[in-house]
Amino acid sequence: MILHSETPWPALLILLPLAAAMLSFLFPRSAKFTGVVTAIIIALAVVGFGWHLQSEGVYRHAVGGWGAPLGIDLYGDGLTLLMLAVTALVGLAITLYSLDYFNTEQARWFWPLWLLLWAALNALFLSADIFNLYITLELMGMAAVALVALKGGRDALNGAMRYLLATLLGSLAYLFGVVLLYHGYGTVDIALLAERIDHQPVAWAALGLMGAGLLLKTALFPLHFWLPAAHASAPAPVSALLSALVVKASFYIFLRLWFALFAPLGGEVAWLLGLLGALAILWGSWQALRQTRLKLLVAYSTVAQLGYLFVAFPLAAVAGVVLWHGVIYLLISHALAKAAMFMAAGNLLRFGGHDRIVDLNRSVQQLPLSTAAFALAGVSIMGLPPSGGFIGKWLLLEAALQQGQWALAAVMIVGGLLAAAYIFKVLGYAFTPSTSREESIPIPATMAWAPLLLAFASILLGFLAPALFSLLDIGSPFERGAGS
């Protein structure tokens, strides 16, 4: 039976992309084939791991037989499964999109870096101790920086250097927090730390350092300064994985640590996170509306949409587990929609040789699939029914209204209106009739269909809420911190 319970699915999810990265580096001529086969097998392995969780419950495995606190443990629950699944889906789309995107020289470096990043992501989601999270965070960050610089040139190197400095600073802060927790409590295992941590200065210092480092990597306002520059010069598939997966991985770590370790300490901190999230929604949306270049518009939209994830923290004291389910739903729908948007923007840029919004008036005639992908992804970004974005934002808005948090509710409504304004701004120019006969570059079928399928998935997500919420109940990490 292919889904045998003894199959080491987590190990396969880590080792397969790692081995594929090495193979694609050693044999660049077969890198595309290696990438596609790897993406398909990873998707099947995620299905197998999901079947295992459904039948066996929470997964925990001591690597090499050495359990905590001496060894490395792999851990998986419903949240882990959903993060692995969205990574597999977006990763498959990025892999297909990239088959015809890069020239020979760029492809030589893209495939090993991308597969290495994928291995780091899977390892991160399956890690059960704070030091192993640091290692995977560093591997992910270094691979992402190299991918941002892939195009070469002054702008690409400038964006990559900004990102490098930000990711190193964030990692250093996080590592200092790890050192403090190990010195104070004698372990790096999250489960053991949860039993030992208390209201001591060392715990507060670790919360400050690790939180600041992760928020910098997540690009939460005002620590987002590296994100627009990185997106402006990065290739379209790199922008897609950066916005959909890389910043979400940092948020995933923050969420894990918040519920396992820091929720009892974080009453006032929760309101600070909510305030920063609200400012991110307003400032990021306004900056997106002001942009004249499509990729920068989508980049600032990412800054704004990330703010919604943090608005939930001060609301969780009353709203509880259901609210956190909505946050994860919003995270997943944003990952799908934003990857589709960046890929569609990449098609428009490749087709016309630019991404000036006012000059997109030929796109709907020549690139109907890419325009449709952008529009459908925009439905989820705006939070309109029946999309997944609607489910997540509705649960957030409902919690704010029930608690009388009118200011937060107003911010979410204004953010939705601003999102509609910049989405319809792009579509308005795209649907303007044009009679020009400028030269253009044709878009391969894989590049046209990959973003459209992701955009459809972000809409379909709105119909799958009961099933996905039930998955989140497998070893739910939200129970302890729901009432924080």
C-alpha positions in Angstrom: 0.0 0.0 0.0 1.5 3.3 -1.1 0.3 5.2 2.0 1.7 2.6 4.4 1.9 4.0 8.0 5.6 3.1 8.3 6.6 5.2 5.4 8.9 8.0 6.7 7.0 10.9 5.0 8.6 13.7 7.0 12.2 12.5 6.2 11.2 12.1 2.6 9.8 15.7 2.5 13.2 17.0 3.7 15.7 14.7 2.0 14.1 14.5 -1.4 14.4 18.3 -2.3 17.8 18.3 -0.7 19.0 15.5 -2.9 17.3 17.0 -5.9 19.1 20.3 -5.2 22.5 18.4 -5.3 21.5 16.6 -8.5 20.4 19.7 -10.3 23.7 21.4 -9.4 25.8 18.4 -10.6 23.7 17.8 -13.7 22.3 21.2 -14.8 21.0 19.8 -18.1 18.5 17.6 -16.4 17.6 20.2 -13.7 14.2 20.9 -15.1 13.2 17.3 -15.2 14.6 16.8 -11.7 12.6 19.8 -10.4 9.3 18.6 -11.9 9.6 15.1 -10.7 10.6 16.3 -7.2 7.6 18.7 -7.0 5.2 15.9 -7.9 6.7 13.4 -5.4 6.6 16.1 -2.7 2.9 16.7 -3.4 2.3 12.9 -3.1 4.4 12.7 0.1 2.3 15.5 1.7 -0.8 13.5 0.9 0.7 10.5 2.5 1.7 12.5 5.6 -1.8 13.8 5.8 -3.2 10.3 5.7 -0.8 9.4 8.5 -1.9 12.3 10.7 -5.6 11.5 10.1 -5.2 7.9 11.1 -2.4 8.1 13.7 -2.7 11.6 15.2 0.2 13.9 16.0 3.6 12.8 14.6 6.8 12.9 16.6 10.0 11.2 15.6 13.4 11.2 17.3 16.0 11.4 14.5 18.6 8.6 14.9 16.8 7.4 18.1 18.1 10.3 20.1 15.2 12.1 21.6 15.0 15.4 23.3 16.9 17.1 24.9 20.0 15.5 23.3 18.7 14.7 19.8 16.6 16.3 17.1 12.9 15.6 17.0 10.6 16.0 14.0 7.1 17.0 14.9 3.9 17.3 12.8 0.3 18.3 13.5 -2.6 19.8 11.5 -0.9 23.2 11.2 2.3 21.5 10.0 0.3 19.6 7.4 -1.4 22.7 6.0 1.9 24.6 5.8 3.5 21.7 4.0 0.5 21.4 1.7 0.4 25.1 0.7 4.2 24.9 0.1 3.8 21.9 -2.1 1.0 23.5 -4.1 2.8 26.8 -4.6 6.0 25.0 -5.1 4.6 22.9 -7.9 3.2 26.0 -9.6 6.5 27.8 -9.3 8.3 24.8 -10.7 6.1 24.6 -13.7 6.2 28.4 -14.2 10.0 28.4 -14.1 10.5 25.8 -16.8 10.4 28.4 -19.6 11.1 31.6 -17.5 14.9 31.6 -17.1 17.7 31.6 -19.6 20.3 28.9 -19.6 22.8 30.7 -17.3 20.1 31.7 -14.8 18.5 28.3 -14.8 21.8 26.7 -13.9 21.6 28.5 -10.5 17.9 28.8 -10.0 17.0 25.1 -9.7 19.5 24.0 -7.0 18.8 27.2 -5.0 15.1 26.8 -5.3 15.1 23.1 -4.3 17.5 23.8 -1.4 15.0 26.5 -0.2 12.2 24.0 -0.5 14.1 21.5 1.6 14.7 24.2 4.2 11.0 25.2 4.3 9.9 21.6 4.8 12.5 21.1 7.5 11.4 24.3 9.2 7.8 23.2 9.4 8.7 19.9 10.8 11.2 21.1 13.4 10.5 20.6 17.1 13.3 22.7 18.7 14.2 26.3 18.6 17.8 25.7 17.5 16.9 23.5 14.6 14.4 26.3 13.6 17.3 28.7 13.5 19.3 26.4 11.2 16.5 26.0 8.8 15.7 29.7 8.9 19.3 30.5 8.0 19.3 28.0 5.1 16.1 29.4 3.8 17.3 33.0 4.1 20.7 32.4 2.3 19.0 30.6 -0.5 16.4 33.3 -0.9 19.0 36.1 -0.9 20.9 34.3 -3.7 17.7 33.9 -5.7 16.9 37.6 -5.3 20.3 38.4 -6.8 19.8 35.9 -9.7 19.2 38.5 -12.4 22.5 40.3 -11.7 22.9 44.0 -12.2 22.9 46.9 -9.8 19.3 46.9 -8.8 19.3 43.1 -8.2 22.4 43.3 -6.0 21.1 46.3 -4.1 17.9 44.5 -3.3 19.7 41.3 -2.4 22.1 43.2 -0.1 19.3 44.8 1.7 17.6 41.5 2.2 20.9 39.9 3.3 21.5 42.5 6.0 17.9 42.2 7.2 17.9 38.4 7.3 21.3 38.3 9.1 20.2 40.8 11.6 17.0 38.9 12.2 18.8 35.6 12.5 21.3 37.1 15.0 18.5 38.4 17.2 16.7 35.1 17.1 19.9 33.2 17.9 20.6 35.4 20.9 17.1 34.5 22.2 17.9 30.8 21.7 21.1 31.2 23.7 19.2 32.9 26.6 16.5 30.3 26.7 19.1 27.4 26.7 21.1 29.1 29.4 18.0 29.8 31.5 16.2 26.5 31.1 18.7 23.9 29.9 17.0 22.8 26.7 16.1 23.9 23.2 13.2 21.5 22.7 9.9 23.5 22.4 7.8 21.0 24.4 10.3 20.9 27.3 10.7 24.7 27.3 6.9 25.0 27.5 7.0 23.1 30.8 9.9 25.1 32.3 9.5 28.7 31.1 8.2 31.2 33.6 7.9 34.9 34.2 11.6 35.6 34.5 13.8 38.3 32.9 15.5 35.8 30.7 12.1 34.8 29.2 11.1 38.4 28.6 14.5 39.1 27.0 14.2 36.0 24.8 10.7 37.1 23.7 12.0 40.5 22.7 15.0 39.2 20.8 13.3 36.3 19.0 10.2 38.3 18.3 12.1 41.2 16.8 14.2 38.9 14.6 11.2 37.0 13.3 9.1 40.2 12.7 12.0 41.6 10.7 12.1 38.5 8.6 8.3 38.6 8.2 8.5 42.2 7.0 6.0 43.6 9.5 5.7 47.4 9.4 8.0 49.3 10.1 10.5 46.4 9.6 9.5 45.9 6.0 12.2 48.1 4.4 13.9 45.3 2.6 10.8 43.7 1.0 9.9 46.2 -1.8 13.5 46.5 -3.0 13.9 42.7 -3.1 10.7 42.3 -5.1 11.4 45.1 -7.5 14.5 43.4 -9.0 13.8 39.7 -8.3 12.5 37.4 -11.1 8.8 36.7 -11.0 8.9 33.2 -9.6 11.4 34.4 -6.9 9.0 37.2 -5.9 6.2 34.6 -5.8 8.0 32.2 -3.4 9.3 35.1 -1.3 5.9 36.6 -0.7 3.9 33.3 -0.5 6.3 31.1 1.4 9.4 32.7 2.9 7.8 35.5 4.9 5.1 33.0 5.9 7.7 30.7 7.3 8.9 33.4 9.7 5.4 34.1 10.8 4.8 30.3 11.3 7.8 30.2 13.7 6.5 33.3 15.6 3.1 31.7 15.9 4.5 28.4 17.2 6.7 30.1 19.8 3.9 32.4 20.8 1.5 29.6 21.7 4.1 27.2 23.1 6.2 29.6 25.1 5.3 33.3 25.2 1.5 33.6 25.2 1.4 33.8 29.1 3.9 36.7 28.9 2.4 38.6 26.0 -0.6 40.5 27.1 0.8 44.0 26.3 2.9 42.6 23.5 -0.3 41.3 21.8 -1.6 44.9 21.6 1.7 46.2 20.2 1.5 43.5 17.5 -2.1 44.5 16.8 -1.1 48.2 16.5 1.7 47.4 14.1 -0.6 45.2 12.1 -3.2 48.0 11.8 -0.5 50.4 10.7 0.8 47.9 8.2 -2.7 47.5 6.7 -3.2 51.3 6.2 0.4 52.3 5.2 1.0 49.3 2.9 -2.4 49.7 1.2 -1.8 53.4 0.6 1.7 52.8 -0.8 0.3 50.1 -3.1 -2.3 52.5 -4.4 0.4 55.1 -5.1 2.7 52.8 -7.1 3.2 53.2 -10.9 4.9 49.8 -11.3 2.9 46.6 -11.0 5.5 44.5 -9.1 5.9 47.3 -6.5 2.2 47.5 -6.1 1.9 43.8 -5.4 4.9 44.1 -3.0 3.4 46.8 -0.9 0.1 44.8 -1.0 2.0 42.0 0.7 3.1 44.5 3.5 -0.6 45.4 4.0 -1.9 41.9 3.9 0.6 40.7 6.5 -0.8 43.2 8.8 -4.1 41.3 9.0 -2.2 38.3 10.5 -1.1 40.4 13.5 -4.3 42.3 14.1 -5.6 39.0 15.5 -3.3 38.9 18.5 -5.1 41.4 20.7 -8.5 39.9 19.7 -7.5 36.3 20.7 -8.2 36.8 24.4 -12.0 36.6 23.7 -12.3 35.1 20.2 -10.1 32.1 20.9 -9.4 29.1 18.6 -11.9 30.0 15.9 -10.1 33.3 15.3 -6.7 31.6 14.9 -8.3 29.2 12.5 -9.3 32.3 10.5 -5.7 33.6 10.7 -4.3 30.4 9.2 -7.0 30.4 6.6 -6.0 34.0 5.7 -2.3 33.0 5.6 -3.0 30.1 3.2 -5.3 32.1 0.9 -2.8 35.0 0.8 0.0 32.6 -0.1 -2.0 31.2 -3.1 -3.3 34.6 -4.3 -0.1 36.5 -3.9 2.0 33.9 -5.8 -0.6 34.0 -8.6 -0.3 37.8 -8.7 3.4 37.9 -8.9 3.4 35.3 -11.6 0.8 37.2 -13.6 2.8 40.4 -13.1 5.8 38.5 -14.4 3.9 37.5 -17.5 2.8 41.1 -18.2 6.3 42.3 -17.7 7.7 39.7 -20.0 5.1 40.3 -22.7 5.4 44.0 -22.9 9.0 44.5 -21.6 7.8 46.7 -18.7 5.3 46.7 -15.8 4.1 50.3 -16.0 0.5 50.2 -14.9 -0.7 52.9 -17.2 0.6 51.0 -20.2 -1.1 47.7 -19.5 -3.9 48.4 -21.9 -3.0 45.6 -24.3 -2.8 42.9 -21.7 -6.5 41.7 -21.6 -6.5 41.3 -25.4 -3.2 39.5 -25.6 -2.9 37.8 -22.1 -6.4 36.9 -21.0 -5.3 34.0 -18.8 -2.8 36.2 -16.9 -5.3 39.0 -16.6 -7.9 36.6 -15.3 -5.4 35.2 -12.8 -4.6 38.7 -11.4 -8.3 39.5 -11.2 -9.2 36.2 -9.4 -6.3 36.6 -7.0 -7.5 40.1 -6.4 -10.9 38.8 -5.2 -9.1 36.9 -2.4 -6.9 39.9 -1.6 -9.9 42.2 -1.3 -11.6 39.6 0.9 -14.7 39.2 -1.3 -16.9 36.0 -1.2 -16.5 33.2 -1.9 -12.7 33.3 -1.7 -10.5 32.0 1.1 -9.5 35.6 1.9 -13.2 36.3 2.7 -13.3 33.5 5.2 -10.2 34.7 7.1 -11.1 38.4 7.0 -14.7 37.8 8.0 -13.6 35.9 11.1 -11.2 38.7 12.1 -13.8 41.4 11.5 -16.5 39.5 13.4 -14.2 39.1 16.4 -13.4 42.8 16.4 -17.1 43.8 16.2 -18.1 41.3 18.9 -15.5 42.8 21.3 -16.3 46.4 20.5 -12.9 47.0 19.0 -14.3 49.5 16.5 -10.9 51.0 15.6 -9.5 47.6 14.5 -12.7 46.9 12.6 -12.5 50.2 10.8 -8.9 49.6 9.9 -9.8 46.2 8.3 -12.7 47.8 6.4 -10.6 50.6 5.1 -7.9 48.2 4.2 -10.4 46.2 2.1 -11.5 49.3 0.4 -8.0 50.4 -0.4 -7.2 46.9 -1.7 -10.2 47.1 -4.0 -8.9 50.5 -5.2 -5.5 49.3 -6.2 -6.8 46.1 -7.7 -9.3 47.9 -9.8 -6.7 50.5 -10.7 -4.7 47.8 -12.4 -7.7 46.1 -14.0 -9.0 49.4 -15.3 -5.9 50.0 -17.3 -5.7 46.4 -18.3 -9.2 46.4 -19.8 -8.7 49.7 -21.7 -8.9 49.0 -25.4 -5.7 49.4 -27.4 -4.9 49.6 -31.1 -1.1 49.7 -30.7 1.0 47.2 -32.6 4.1 47.2 -30.3 6.4 44.2 -30.4 5.8 41.6 -27.7 7.2 38.3 -26.4 4.8 35.3 -26.4 4.1 33.6 -23.1 4.5 29.8 -22.8 1.5 27.8 -21.8 3.0 26.7 -18.4 3.6 30.4 -17.5 0.0 31.3 -18.4 -1.7 28.5 -16.6 0.3 28.2 -13.4 -0.9 31.5 -11.9 -4.4 30.9 -13.1 -4.6 27.6 -11.3 -3.3 29.2 -8.1 -5.8 32.0 -8.4 -8.6 29.4 -8.8 -7.3 27.6 -5.7 -7.5 30.8 -3.7 -11.2 31.1 -4.6 -11.9 27.3 -4.1 -10.4 27.6 -0.6 -13.5 29.5 0.4 -15.6 26.3 0.1 -13.2 24.1 2.1 -13.3 25.8 5.5 -14.9 22.9 7.5 -12.4 20.3 6.2 -9.4 22.5 6.8 -10.6 23.6 10.2 -10.9 19.9 11.2 -7.3 19.3 10.1 -6.2 22.2 12.3 -7.7 20.4 15.3 -5.1 17.6 14.9 -2.8 18.4 17.8 -4.0 22.0 17.8 -1.3 24.4 19.0 -3.9 27.1 19.6 -5.6 25.7 22.7 -3.0 27.0 25.2 -2.7 30.5 23.8 -6.3 31.0 22.7 -7.2 32.8 25.8 -3.9 34.8 26.2 
